[in-house]
Amino acid sequence: MVNILRKISFFIILSSSVSISQAEPNGDASQKVASDVQSLYRQWADIRYKQKSEKREAMFESLREEAELLTDAHPNNAELWIWRGIINSTYAGEVGGLSALSVIKEAKKNLKMALKLDATALSGSAYTSLGVLYYQVPGWPLSFGDNDEAEKLLKKGLAINPKGIDPNFFYADFLINQGRKKEAGSYLEIAENATDRDDRPVADKGRRAEIVELKGKL
């Protein structure tokens, strides 16, 4: 089970850029929230891909506290809820074991809140992030893992962002996980050929390394 939970550290957002939530009352507030979202994902990428493994757990714990404060301050912003869910998921992957299960459930709630507010936020990344949770965590009675639900969610993410590097990568990973390697190849190819995101150089570099690793499983 520890290995299953540690896979969750693959998490990354799907958007090619950060949009401004319409839930904010004015332009200055919108720009501030957009800046907060950028800060979360840049810190996430730096910790995930640049920090040594022995430092990541404590750094993600601090970042999840920051994300909680931001969602408390802006409860109607779907983008912040998405990132809170992703940060909690990644933190759980670093912690591993039974102690991570409560954090996983919190991540699930975060992502469902984002879907309730705006299912298309950040190019539909809440669907894909939640789908990844459903196929990477244990099933009943330990947790809520469900491959059928995972595939439904992953496909919804793909429908919103069909050419994105992350929805295609994770759906390919899901298919390989299910022993459906022949189906996975085309999605992995789309992920490999996806356009780099100007605001995500660290994350894209890390994802492309994971694509190479995943191709080895084919």
Secondary structure, 3 states (H helix, E strand, C coil): CHHHHHHHHHCCCCCCCCCCCCCCCCHHHHHHHHHHHHHHHHHHHHHHHHCCHHHHHHHHHHHHHHHHHHHHHCCCCHHHHHHHHHHHHHHHHHHCCHHHHHHHHHHHHHHHHHHHHCCCHHHHHHHHHHHHHHHHCCCCCCCCCCHHHHHHHHHHHHHHCCCCHHHHHHHHHHHHHCCCHHHHHHHHHHHHHCCCCCCCHHHHHHHHHHHHHHHCCC
